[in-house]
């Protein structure tokens, strides 16, 4: 059985990560009711006995998450150390500072990156050394703030330098156009250059989409219409998990991302009739190294109380480009999410992601054309004006590459045809 290590960076990355660990515990407890440490748990957890040594089998003594948590503000990490998930982490796994990055990519990337490089590398190495067969690093961060975007992409480069043969899958939460961080376009585009160069796969998550999904589900839950009655606690936005009983702000949105990660890793954690190696995601879905942005789609997001329709199989009717007819992969896991009879996750590498990058570039250019707020970045040691032009050139080249690959025959063809 292979293992993976999760690296959480910044406030958003750590909040999403906490929901992942909580819901993973809930999912394992639902399947493994005897409390036995098994291969499914070993994918993301170590079993540690009372003397601090690893235990390879038998009853669970103390679970420790295979994770490194990084944030340059103490708030979220302090809550973790005092909260119900505190036993999952040793204090050395949590790396923090006091003042934060001030919504400045350069501070996170250059200042904190250099200051905490050795400490981060040391903790990542220790996590990797506890793995019998390290398969993948999962990096969780956001793009709009300073720590998530700046230090997050610095850590990504560290992972490539230290473990070049280990797959790097990044979950990146993109800001909305109305984001209250005025410098988020700078942070996002600067981070995009690093993601394009150093990640194996990036799962872009649009923050506005999360808001819309949660709003729709909550509206349906409150309407009381028979056709829209949702089973209690059978939505993936429910804040109740394995050990955390109280729902916090943003838990509903973070749960969607956490469930996305649970679905991606289900084949690595549970048995199935058609398991998938995590390395096969990039092998099958990334025909060109830079074009590795995979759009995730997840269903169901809730279960209706008066409807129970068994799913039919996904039909291979996807309109692929002529030069890549075999660019898809199917995995079947025997363990559905808690409260659901089935679940489907689709990762699509197609050119519709270009519109998100185009809009992000436009917001960047509006600030950059006026040289607004640049002095905050250029005052940081290691940050030069050329970094902005290079980042702009990188995202422009990425957009051009996606544009070049667009099929003129089917510009708006649906990527998936799924019968449910």
C-alpha positions in Angstrom: 0.0 0.0 0.0 1.3 3.4 -0.9 1.3 6.5 1.3 0.9 10.2 0.6 1.9 13.3 2.6 -0.3 16.4 2.8 1.3 19.9 3.0 -1.1 22.6 4.1 0.0 26.3 3.6 -1.8 29.4 4.7 -5.1 30.0 6.4 -7.2 28.6 3.6 -4.9 25.6 3.1 -5.0 24.7 6.8 -8.8 25.1 7.1 -9.4 22.9 4.1 -6.8 20.4 5.4 -8.5 20.2 8.8 -11.8 19.3 7.1 -10.0 16.7 5.1 -8.5 15.0 8.2 -11.8 15.2 10.1 -13.9 13.8 7.2 -11.2 11.1 6.5 -11.5 9.9 10.1 -15.3 9.8 9.7 -15.1 7.8 6.5 -12.6 5.3 7.9 -14.6 4.9 11.1 -17.7 4.1 9.0 -15.8 1.4 7.2 -13.5 0.2 9.9 -15.8 -0.1 13.0 -13.4 -2.4 14.9 -10.8 0.2 15.3 -8.1 -1.8 13.5 -5.1 -0.1 11.9 -5.3 -1.2 8.3 -3.8 -0.4 4.9 -6.6 2.1 4.3 -5.6 4.2 7.3 -1.9 3.8 6.5 -2.3 5.9 3.4 -2.5 9.1 5.3 -2.0 8.1 9.0 0.7 6.5 11.2 -0.2 4.3 14.1 2.0 5.3 17.0 2.3 3.4 20.3 2.6 4.9 23.7 6.4 4.9 23.5 6.5 6.9 20.3 7.3 4.0 18.0 5.5 3.1 14.9 3.0 0.2 15.1 2.4 -1.7 11.9 -0.8 -3.5 12.9 -3.4 -4.4 15.5 -5.6 -1.9 17.4 -5.2 1.8 16.9 -3.0 3.3 19.6 -2.6 6.9 18.5 -3.1 8.1 14.9 -0.7 10.7 13.5 -1.5 12.4 10.2 1.2 12.3 7.5 1.2 16.1 7.2 3.1 19.3 7.5 1.1 22.4 8.5 2.5 25.9 7.6 1.1 29.3 8.3 2.8 32.6 9.1 -0.1 33.6 11.4 -0.7 31.6 14.6 -4.5 31.8 14.5 -5.6 28.7 12.6 -2.7 26.5 13.8 -3.3 27.6 17.4 -6.9 26.5 17.1 -5.7 23.1 15.8 -3.4 22.6 18.7 -6.3 23.3 21.1 -9.0 21.6 19.1 -10.3 18.0 18.8 -7.9 17.2 16.0 -4.8 18.1 18.1 -3.8 14.5 18.8 -3.3 13.9 15.0 -0.3 16.3 14.9 2.9 16.7 16.8 3.9 20.3 17.6 6.9 20.0 15.3 4.6 19.3 12.3 3.1 22.8 12.7 5.3 25.7 11.5 4.2 29.2 12.1 5.2 32.8 12.7 3.3 35.8 14.2 2.9 38.6 11.7 1.7 36.9 8.5 2.6 37.9 4.9 0.4 41.0 4.6 -1.3 39.7 1.5 2.1 40.0 -0.3 3.3 37.1 -2.4 6.9 38.4 -2.2 6.9 38.3 1.6 5.6 34.7 1.6 7.8 33.5 -1.1 11.1 35.3 -0.5 11.1 36.4 3.1 9.4 33.5 4.9 10.5 31.0 2.3 14.2 31.6 3.0 13.6 32.0 6.8 11.8 28.7 7.2 13.3 26.6 4.3 15.3 24.3 6.5 12.5 23.8 9.0 10.0 22.9 6.3 12.4 20.6 4.5 13.2 18.8 7.8 9.5 18.2 8.6 8.7 17.0 5.1 11.7 14.6 5.2 10.5 13.2 8.5 7.0 12.7 7.1 8.5 11.0 4.0 10.7 8.8 6.1 7.7 7.3 7.9 6.3 6.1 4.5 7.0 2.6 3.2 6.2 3.7 -0.3 5.8 7.5 -0.8 3.6 8.0 -3.8 2.4 11.6 -3.8 2.5 15.0 -2.1 -0.7 16.9 -1.8 -0.3 20.6 -1.4 -3.3 22.7 -0.3 -3.3 26.5 -0.5 -5.1 29.5 -1.8 -4.0 31.9 -4.5 -5.2 35.3 -3.3 -3.3 35.8 0.0 0.4 36.2 0.7 1.3 33.0 2.6 -0.8 30.6 0.6 0.3 31.9 -2.8 3.9 33.0 -2.0 5.1 30.5 0.6 2.8 27.8 -0.8 4.6 27.9 -4.2 8.0 28.1 -2.5 7.2 24.9 -0.7 6.1 23.4 -4.1 9.6 24.1 -5.5 11.1 22.6 -2.4 9.2 19.4 -2.9 10.4 19.2 -6.5 14.0 19.8 -5.5 14.0 17.3 -2.6 11.7 14.6 -4.1 11.9 15.0 -7.8 10.4 11.6 -8.5 7.4 12.0 -6.2 4.2 13.2 -7.8 3.0 16.7 -6.7 -0.7 17.3 -6.9 -1.8 20.9 -5.9 -5.2 22.0 -4.8 -5.4 25.8 -5.4 -8.4 27.9 -4.3 -8.7 30.9 -6.7 -10.1 34.2 -5.6 -13.3 35.8 -6.9 -13.3 39.0 -9.0 -14.7 40.8 -6.0 -12.1 39.5 -3.6 -11.4 41.9 -0.7 -7.7 41.5 -1.0 -6.8 44.2 -3.5 -3.5 42.6 -4.4 -4.9 39.2 -5.1 -4.4 39.5 -8.9 -0.7 40.0 -8.3 -0.5 37.2 -5.9 -2.4 34.8 -8.1 -0.5 35.5 -11.3 2.9 35.3 -9.6 1.8 32.0 -8.1 0.5 30.7 -11.4 4.0 30.9 -12.9 5.3 28.6 -10.1 2.4 26.2 -10.4 2.9 25.9 -14.2 6.6 25.2 -13.8 6.7 23.0 -10.7 3.4 21.1 -10.2 2.5 17.7 -11.8 -1.2 18.4 -11.5 -3.2 21.4 -10.3 -6.8 21.2 -9.3 -8.1 24.8 -9.6 -11.1 25.5 -7.3 -13.1 28.7 -7.9 -14.1 30.4 -4.6 -17.2 31.9 -6.2 -18.3 28.4 -7.3 -18.0 27.2 -3.7 -20.2 30.1 -2.5 -22.8 29.4 -5.2 -22.9 25.6 -4.5 -23.3 26.1 -0.7 -26.0 28.8 -1.3 -28.0 26.5 -3.6 -27.9 23.6 -1.2 -28.9 25.7 1.8 -31.7 27.2 -0.2 -33.0 23.8 -1.1 -32.8 22.6 2.5 -34.9 25.5 3.6 -37.6 25.5 0.9 -39.5 22.5 2.3 -40.7 21.5 -1.2 -41.2 17.7 -1.5 -39.1 17.4 -4.6 -36.2 19.4 -2.9 -36.2 17.7 0.5 -32.6 16.8 1.4 -31.8 14.0 3.8 -30.5 15.3 7.1 -26.6 15.3 7.3 -26.5 13.9 3.8 -24.8 16.8 2.1 -21.1 17.1 1.6 -21.3 20.6 3.1 -22.3 19.3 6.5 -19.8 20.5 9.1 -20.2 17.4 11.3 -17.3 15.1 10.9 -15.3 12.4 12.6 -14.4 14.2 15.9 -15.3 17.8 15.2 -19.0 18.3 16.2 -19.4 22.1 15.8 -19.7 23.7 12.4 -17.5 26.8 11.9 -17.7 29.6 9.3 -16.5 28.4 5.9 -16.7 24.7 6.9 -19.4 24.2 4.3 -17.2 25.5 1.5 -14.1 23.8 2.8 -15.9 20.5 3.0 -16.5 20.5 -0.8 -12.8 20.8 -1.4 -12.0 18.2 1.3 -14.5 15.8 -0.3 -12.8 16.3 -3.6 -9.6 15.2 -2.1 -11.3 12.2 -0.4 -12.7 11.1 -3.7 -9.4 11.4 -5.5 -7.6 9.3 -2.9 -10.4 6.7 -2.4 -8.7 4.2 -4.6 -5.5 4.6 -2.7 -7.3 4.0 0.6 -9.9 1.4 -0.2 -10.4 -1.7 -2.3 -12.2 -1.5 -5.6 -12.9 -3.4 -8.8 -10.8 -1.0 -10.8 -8.2 0.8 -8.6 -6.2 3.8 -9.9 -2.6 4.7 -9.0 -2.4 8.4 -8.2 0.5 8.7 -10.6 -1.8 7.6 -13.4 -3.7 10.9 -13.1 -0.9 12.8 -14.7 0.1 10.0 -17.0 -3.4 9.8 -18.6 -4.6 13.4 -18.3 -1.6 15.6 -18.9 -0.3 15.2 -22.5 1.8 18.4 -22.2 3.8 19.2 -19.1 2.6 22.8 -18.7 -1.1 22.0 -19.4 -1.8 20.2 -16.2 -4.8 22.1 -14.8 -7.5 19.6 -14.2 -11.1 20.8 -13.6 -12.8 18.8 -10.9 -16.5 18.0 -10.9 -18.2 16.1 -8.0 -21.6 14.5 -7.6 -23.8 14.1 -5.7 -23.5 17.1 -3.4 -26.6 16.0 -1.5 -29.1 13.2 -1.3 -32.8 13.8 -1.8 -35.1 12.3 0.8 -37.7 11.0 -1.7 -35.4 10.0 -4.6 -33.0 7.0 -4.8 -31.8 6.4 -8.3 -29.0 3.9 -8.8 -26.3 5.3 -11.1 -25.5 3.8 -14.5 -22.0 3.6 -15.8 -20.2 6.5 -17.4 -20.5 6.0 -21.2 -17.3 6.5 -23.2 -18.8 9.1 -25.5 -16.4 11.9 -24.6 -15.4 14.1 -27.6 -11.6 13.8 -27.6 -9.2 15.5 -29.9 -8.0 13.2 -32.7 -4.4 13.0 -31.5 -5.4 11.9 -28.0 -8.3 9.5 -28.2 -7.1 7.4 -25.2 -6.6 10.3 -22.8 -8.9 9.2 -20.0 -8.9 6.8 -17.0 -11.6 5.1 -15.0 -11.4 4.0 -11.4 -14.0 2.2 -9.4 -13.9 2.1 -5.6 -16.1 -0.2 -3.5 -16.5 2.3 -0.6 -18.9 5.3 -1.3 -18.8 8.5 0.8 -20.6 8.4 4.2 -24.4 8.9 3.7 -24.2 8.3 0.0 -24.9 5.2 -2.1 -22.6 6.3 -4.8 -20.3 9.2 -5.9 -18.7 10.3 -9.1 -15.6 12.5 -9.5 -14.5 13.7 -12.9 -11.2 15.4 -13.6 -11.2 17.1 -17.0 -8.2 18.6 -18.8 -9.8 20.8 -21.4 -9.5 24.3 -22.7 -12.4 25.9 -20.8 -10.0 26.6 -18.0 -8.6 29.3 -20.3 -11.4 31.7 -19.4 -10.4 31.7 -15.8 -6.8 32.5 -16.6 -7.8 35.1 -19.1 -10.0 37.0 -16.5 -7.2 36.7 -13.9 -4.7 38.2 -16.3 -7.1 41.1 -17.0 -7.3 41.9 -13.3 -3.6 41.7 -13.0 -3.0 44.0 -16.0 -5.4 46.7 -14.6 -3.2 47.0 -11.5 0.1 46.5 -13.2 -0.6 49.1 -15.9 -0.8 51.7 -13.2 2.1 50.2 -11.2 -0.4 50.2 -8.3 0.9 48.7 -5.0 4.2 47.5 -6.7 6.3 49.3 -4.1 5.1 46.9 -1.4 6.5 44.0 -3.4 9.7 45.7 -4.6 10.6 46.6 -1.0 11.1 42.9 -0.3 14.6 41.5 -0.6 14.7 39.1 -3.6 11.8 40.6 -5.5 12.4 42.4 -8.7 10.2 44.2 -11.2 11.2 41.6 -13.8 9.3 39.0 -11.7 6.0 40.7 -12.6 6.7 40.7 -16.3 7.9 37.1 -16.2 4.7 36.1 -14.4 2.6 38.0 -17.0 4.4 36.3 -19.9 4.0 32.9 -18.3 0.2 33.1 -17.9 -0.1 34.7 -21.4 1.9 31.8 -22.9 -0.3 29.3 -21.0 -3.5 31.0 -22.4 -2.0 30.9 -25.9 -1.1 27.2 -25.6 -4.7 26.3 -24.6 -6.0 28.5 -27.4 -3.9 26.7 -29.9 -5.3 23.3 -28.9 -8.9 24.3 -29.0 -10.8 22.4 -31.6 -12.5 24.6 -34.2 -15.0 21.8 -34.9 -16.4 21.6 -31.4 -15.8 24.9 -29.6 -18.5 24.3 -27.0 -18.9 20.6 -27.0 -19.7 19.1 -23.6 -16.8 17.2 -22.0 -18.9 14.6 -20.2 -22.1 12.8 -20.9 -23.2 11.1 -17.7 -26.4 9.2 -17.1 -27.6 9.0 -13.5 
